[in-house]
Amino acid sequence: MPRDYKKEYANYQGKPEQIRNRAKRNAARKEMMDAGLVRKGDGKDVDHATPIAKGGGNSRGNLRVQSQSQNRSFARTRTARMK
């Protein structure tokens, strides 16, 4: 079944809180690009040590560079469920 992007945006990604969070993520990426730690297309993500959703900010101490696979994976239990 194909993904319904319009519905997804209307129900989640278009909400004001998600728009603010996306702006924070973009600002963090720009800060790390300005510092020369990442560049476009390098396969790296800027990670927040304390996630934005849990009150983390864009301070330099809260940002770190990780590979995409490491940043986008989640800890799993023995039965392959997310922790």
VENRA-V521674 format. One record per helix or strand. SS is the DSSP state (A for helix, B for strand). FROM is the first residue (numbers start at 1). LEN is the number of residues. If there is no record, write none. Layout:
BEGIN
ss,from,len
SS,FROM,LEN
SS,FROM,LEN
END
This chain:
BEGIN
ss,from,len
A,5,9
A,16,19
B,44,5
A,52,3
A,60,3
B,63,5
A,68,4
B,76,1
B,82,1
END
